[in-house]
Amino acid sequence: MNNKNRFLIGGAIALLVAVGLFFGISAFFNTSSKTDPAPFPGRQIDRGLILRDSSAKERFRVVNYGPDNRTPTTTLIEKVDGSVSLIEHGDRGMPRFYKEYYPQDGDASQRPALTLADLPKFKLRQISELARDGSGDVVAQTVYRTDGTLKEFGTRTKNNDFTVIVYSDSTTGGAPERVQTFDGATGQLRFEEGFYPDGKLASRMTTTGTGYYFAARREFYDDSGKLIRAESFDGPYSTKIYEYADDGKTVKLLSDWGPSGVTLTTYDTAGNKALDRAYRTDGSVDVTYYGANNKAVLKQNWVKYDPADTVRYPADSLGTVSDGYYLGGFSEFYDDSYASLKREVKYYPGGKVVQSSETRPTTSWTPRVLKTYRPDGSLETQRNYQTWSTPATETFAPGNTTREAVDASKLRTTNLVPAPVVDGNWPKLPVRQIKLKP
């Protein structure tokens, strides 16, 4: 046999093998649904039914086509939780309406595939009208409760935001409960008003920015329209909560959360600062008292201690105590625009014995006098600063009777517990799905 004949025979054999493989593979992937009880997940059979595996969260979907056998008219979807969705297609097969139905009782996996004729058996949950351009943007949306009453109605505004009216349930008359506006691009809640059953304003919230620059304010009103509380969030480092007096204008308490702790500021009836309590992350509390023109006159530092720890804090070491804290020191200030330091006193642990004191006779840094004391309370050193140069230092013998004089007004106490629980993170705001890709 010459080479030419070998080549022809080999080519014929290769051709027969290729044809056999082609028909074998084609037969495997084109088995009719009538003979294939468990079709391959995701493949289309009977020109419309597409089975999905469980990871797709769909049990199946049925696509119905128009006369051209190419343009979809409806898509019926049943999910693994038993709920049903219907997509109604418009021009060029673009999705125009998306409907969701509540699941029925029973195991959905045991019932046969649904058809459009089965939909009246299900309770409608929502209808979404989609943009004609096929973008999936929701133009309008209506949501119903299981009893068929209206729960929400939303529509896209001229500036492309999405406004939703939320209705109360039928037991309270079905009146508007909230009005919300969501960002048209992100779906983030931007504005919200809440209402009392009689329609009066109960709350209002506005937000601006995103991410690091996100800021928000939420206000609460009583049924007479007076402002009673306001919350503001300015970036990741500041949350403030305002409590208002009966006039709805004067602040009576401010809770201010920051990176170093929480500060509670109490105001008098005229709206002036009376005192604030700053709860630090190290467990201590700074209490500041204010005088005229909201100027600080006295600041105390209270240190948390364990009254049961008599080894570290024996009874004879305790000075001024309040609510599980002892007074660890205080500062006095001049009545000037800078609240210049006038005097500062620090105590040994326990708060009974003065450890040091600094006195400034004027609002300037110098002159000033710095004194240190021994654990028994006797004066140890005194440094007189007249300028920035080295001070004149005097040392006193142990056992002397010189003590630091402290009047009772500097030892005043106020409630320090319970410590405020303020979360500096603004509550997570809802994000609405205003773009659907069914």
Helices and strands as residue ranges (DSSP letters): H 3-29, E 44-45, E 49-51, G 54-56, E 58-65, E 72-79, E 84-89, G 91-93, E 95-101, G 108-110, G 116-121, E 124-130, E 138-144, E 150-156, E 162-167, G 170-172, E 176-182, E 189-195, E 201-208, G 211-213, E 215-221, E 227-234, G 235-237, E 239-244, E 251-258, E 261-267, E 273-280, E 285-290, G 292-294, E 296-304, G 315-317, E 321-322, E 325-333, E 341-347, E 354-359, E 368-373, E 379-385, E 392-395, G 408-411
